Amino acid sequence: MSKKTKKQTRATSADVKFSASPKEIVPPQPKTAEKGFNPDYTPVIKDLKRIGTLAGTFFIIMIILSFFIK
């Protein structure tokens, strides 16, 4: 198998801003997200409630059935 190498990315002229002196190069500023990461967990919460309800129901059924086995 051949060894994988990482490609180096080069800054284009649009990414690099020049200052007054041609010797000094100002690195590009990191791009910030305009909107923050705001996930919607309502389906996950709904599923967790359903799982909890089913688990509790089955657990109660097992306890009730254990009285009939004895």
Residue pairs with C-beta under 8 A, 6 or more apart in sequence:
11 27
11 28
15 28
16 25
16 26
16 27
16 28
17 26
17 28
18 24
18 25
18 26
19 25
19 26
